[in-house]
């Protein structure tokens, strides 16, 4: 039977006849994660995915799926900022193992890139994650423009990207911190840092930033793509305002995900740095998403302070979460030093490619 590729229509809700194709699309994404990592630790639930895809106030998303009869055997997702000044978009392509090397990935990629082109963008970015074992494969190595890390050039995902004209722009170190036995230690370290703190104060919240801080928090989040190392990638600015913060929060909670944030507030009331933990539903782990100290406020130990404060809050709010996963650019020496001091250990690597 020939494989057909068609757009995915987003259902109003799950568990309906209209949701069947989307649910199979989401199931394939989970299968790919299990193949890569041996479990579903990084897989979004269908509810999380639907909430993300339906939220198009600030980002535009378009999905395609490849079908062999009723079986979803490949998927793509494209997205980009709604900002008319944006020049790039993101494309992700995945194909079920039994259907690889048949041209399905290339067909999906062409459609995914077409979405970005229709948005008026000329640059595509994509990424692939690899467990540590895959990084030990023999042969030639591919090096990122910055940092010391490399990965095997003959890995299938790498070959696919290079064959389609993409170049390696950045390598991210994927790390994990086991926290179950260290909660008292983190609390003591956090209390010590807060007792000797400068004029910056630490605040934290769950799911919803206080109204008095939301504008400043939005300004800090807008600095994320501007103030962190980008390696050889060209990144678009992100426009954040109070409304986008609220959309971000509602998208997470609508999909069943909780958000824990700790922030450093400067004497003038501005958010000087923050860190966010995402708690996916039904898992015993947390994802470390953004961590940023705004460039003008660096040199005060704020990165370690907010990370420790959030680890303490995690232990109080969700003691069933026993591990934290994080991703950092290989050239981000300062943040990596903080993570190493906390005890994070590398478990994989993410490769970001760009074309255009």
N, C-alpha and C positions, 0 to 999 in steps of 0.2 A: 504494500500500500504506500502511495506517495505521501510525503509529509507536507501538510498545509500550514502556512503561517498566516495569522490574522491578529488584528488588534484585540486586546482584552478590554471588555466593557466592565466598568466598576459597578458592582451591585449596590443597592441602597443599604442592604444588610445581609449578613451571612445566614446560612441555613435555609435559603430559598432556592427554587429552581434557577433563578437568574444568577445565583452566586456559584453555581457548580463549576464553571470554567475558571473563575477567579480562585476558588478554593483548590483546584488542581494545580493551577499556576503556583500558588503559595506552597503547596505540598512539594512540588519539584524543587523550589528554593530550599526547603528544609532537607530534602534528600541530598542535595549538593553539599550542604553544610555537614551533614552526617558523613558523607563520603570523605570530605576533606579533614574533618577533625575527629571522627569516630563517635560523635554525639551531636545533639542539637543546641549546644551552648550558645551559638551565635545566630540561631535561626529566629526570625520574627514569627510570631503567631499570625494566622490569617487576620485576626482582629487588629493587631498592630500594623500589619501591612496595609490593610484597607484604610485605616485611619490616616496613615501617612500618604497614601496615594490619592485619597479624596481631598486632602488639604492642598488646595491650589491657589491660596490667597497670595503667597509670596514665591512659590516655586511651581513650575509646570511639569507634570509627569505624564509620560505616555508609555504603555506596556504592550508588548507583542508576545505571542506564544506560538510554538510549533507543535502541531498535533499529528499523531499517528492514530487515526480513528479517534477514540475518546481519550487517549493517553497524551498527557502533556509531556513532551520530550525535549523542549527547549524554551527558553524565556529570555526576554530582554527588557530593560527599563532604561528610559532616557529622562533626564530632568535638568532644569536650569532655572536660574533666577528670573523672575518676571521683569526685573529692571531692564528697560529698553537699552541701556548702555552696556549690558553684559555682552561679552564676546565669546563665551564658552558654554559648554554643557557637559553633562556626565552621561556615560553610556556603560552599561553592564550587560554582558552576555553570558549565559550558562546553558550547557547542553547535557542531557542525560548520558551516562557513560556509553551505553550501547549504541548511541546515535552520533558519536563523535567521528570526525574525519570523513564526514559525508557532505560537507558544505553547508550544513544547517547553521552553524555558528556564523559563517560569513554572510549568509542571507539575513540572519537576525541583526548582525552588526550594521549591514547596509540600511536596513529599515530604522534602526535606532539612531544612526548618524543622520538619516534623512529628517528625523524629527528636529534635531538640533539645527540643521541647515534651514528648515522651514521657520524656525524661530529667528533667523537672521544671524546666527552665530557661525563662526568660522573655525573654532577650536574645540576639540573633543578630549575629554579626560576619562580614564577608566582605571580600575584597580583590581588586583588579584591578591588573595591571601594564601600564604603557604605555611604549613607546620614546619617545625624545626627539622624533622627527618627529611623533608623534601629538599631543604637547603643544603644538605650534605651530598647531593648527587655529584658525580664526577664530571669533568669536562671544563670547557671554557666558562668563565664567570662574566657576568654583566654588572658593571659598577654604576652607581648613581652619580650625578654630577657633584654632589656634596656628601660628606660623611665617609666612613670607612667600610660600610657594609657592601656586600655583593650577593648575587644569587646565580644559580646555574643557568646558563643561556639556553640549555636544551629542555628546560621544563616546558610541558605542552602549552600552558597559558602564556608563557613568555614568548614562545615561538609564534603563537597566534597573534599576539600584539605586534611583534616586530614585522611579521609577514604583511600586516595591514598598514604599515607605515607609522606605527607608534614608536616613540622613543621613551626610555626610562627617565622619568623626571625626579623621582624621590623614592627612597625606601624608608618604611616605618617599622620600628621595632615593636612587636606585639608582646606584651608582658603580663604576668599574672602575679597577684599578691594573695597569699593564703592568710586569712585574718582571724580565723576562729580562736587560735591560742594566743593572740597578741593584743586583744582588746584592752586589757589593763595597761599594757605597755604604751599603746597609742594614747590612751587617756592621760597617763602621767606625762608623756612628752608634750601633749597639747597643752595641758595645764601649765607646764614649765614655760613654754613659749609665750603663752598668754600673760603669765605673771611678769615676764620681762619685756612685754610688748612696748612698741613705740606708740606714737599717737594714733596709729591705725587700730580700729576695733573690728572684731570678727562677728558677723551675723550669719544666721543660717535659716533656711526655710524648707518646707516640703511642698512641692507641686506649684506653689503660687507665691511669686515674689511680692513682698509688701508694696502697697501702692506708693508709699513714699520713696521707694527705691527703684521703681520699675523703669523710669526714664534713664536713670544712670546705669542701670543694669543693661538696658538696650544699647546704650552707647559703648559699654565695655564689650558686649558680644559683637558689635560691629567691628571692633578692633581685632577679633580673633584671626581673620584671614590676612590682616595687615601686619600684625606684630609677631606672628610665629614664622619660623623658617619654612620657606617654600621650595627649597632645593632648586631644581631646574623647571619648576612648574610656573605657568602664568595663571594667576588666580584672579577672579573677579571680586571686587568689593561686594559685601552683603549689606543691604539696607535694613537696619533694625530700628524699630521704634517700639513704643509701649504696646501697640496693638499686635505686632509680630511676636513679642514675648508671650502675650496671652494666647495667641494661636498656637505657639510652640507648646505651651503648657496643656492646653485643651487637647491637642492632637495626641500627646503622650497619655494623658489620663483616659481619653476616649478609647484608646487601644489597650488599656489595662496596665500601662507602664507608669511607675512613680518616679518623681524627680527629687533628688536631694541636692541642695545647693548650699555651699558655704562661701561667703564673700568677705573681703577686706574692705572696710569703708575708711576713706581718707578723712583728715580733719575737716575738710570743706564739705563733706557729705557725699562725695563722689565714690562710686565703686572703683577701687584700685586694682582689684583682682578677684577672681572667682574660680570655683571648680564645681562641676556638676556630675553627679552619679545618677545613672539611669538604672532602674530596677525593673527588669522585664518580668512579666507575669509567669508564675509557675516555675521559677528557677531559683537555685540557691546561690546566685552570683549577682554581681552588679557590673555595669559597664562604666568605665571612666570616660566620659565624653570630653567636653571642653575643659581645659584648665588654662587660665591666662592671667598673667600679671601685666597690666597695661604698662607700656614701655616707660612712661614718665614716672612710674612708681616702683621700678625695680631697684634691688639693692637693699631691701628692708626685710628679707626673709619671708615675704608674704606667701610665696608659693608653697612652702612647707607648712606654714600656719594654716592655710585654708584646706590643704589636703588632709592634715591631721584632724582638723575640726570636723571635716566631713566623714572621715573614718569613724570617729567617735559617735557622730550622729547616726551613722549607718548601724553601728552595733546596738544603739538604743532603739532605733526605729524598726529595724529588720534583722534581729539576731540570727535568723535562719540563713542569711547571706554570708557565706564563708569564704568567698573569693572575689577579687576585683580584677577586671581585665582592662588594660589600657593600651593605647597606640601612640607612639611618639616618633617624630622624624629622627632618623639616625644622626643627623647633624645638630639636633637640639640638645646640646651638651648640658645646659643648665637644668632642663626639666628631667633629663635622663639621670643626672646626678641626684636629684631629689628622689626619683623613683628607686634608684639603687640604694640610697640611704634608708628608705622605707622597707626595702626587702623585696621589691619586684624582681621576678626572674623571667627571662625571655622564653617564650614558647612558640614563637613563629615570627613571620615578617609579612608586611603588606607592601606590594609593589604598585606604584602609581605611574601610569603611562599617559602620554599626551601626544596629540597630533594636530598640526595646524598652527 
